[in-house]
Amino acid sequence: MEKAIDEAIKWLDSNSEADVEEFKAQKKQLEETVQPIIAKLYASTGGAGAGGEEPTPDSSDKDEL
């Protein structure tokens, strides 16, 4: 997971002029790598975090930035 995040950061640093679709593609690629790991962590701890909500795959449309 750390390697995937580092690669995404390097891509962002070297592609600051990329268009929105390229950013979305990179984000999706990172999510596809990280999401199964996070889901497994949630499952091993017995559920969602303190907020009581589990992350949904559709949350990618709700960027904070």
MOBELRA-V754616 format. One record per backbone hydrogen bond with DSSP energy under -1.0 kcal/mol. CO is the residue of the C=O (numbers start at 0). NH is the residue of the N-H. E is the energy in kcal/mol with one decimal. If there is no record, write none. Layout:
co-><CO	CO>
nh-><NH	NH>
e-><E	E>
This chain:
co-><0	1	2	3	4	5	6	7	8	9	10	14	18	19	20	21	22	23	24	25	26	27	28	29	30	33	34	35	36	37	38	39	40	41	48	55	57	58>
nh-><4	5	6	7	8	9	10	11	12	13	14	17	22	23	24	25	26	27	28	29	30	31	32	33	34	37	38	39	40	41	42	43	44	46	51	58	60	61>
e-><-2.2	-2.6	-2.4	-2.0	-2.4	-2.4	-2.4	-2.5	-2.6	-2.0	-1.1	-2.0	-1.9	-2.7	-2.1	-2.1	-2.5	-2.6	-2.2	-2.2	-2.7	-2.5	-1.2	-2.7	-2.9	-2.3	-2.8	-2.0	-2.0	-2.5	-2.4	-2.2	-1.3	-2.4	-1.5	-1.7	-1.6	-1.7>
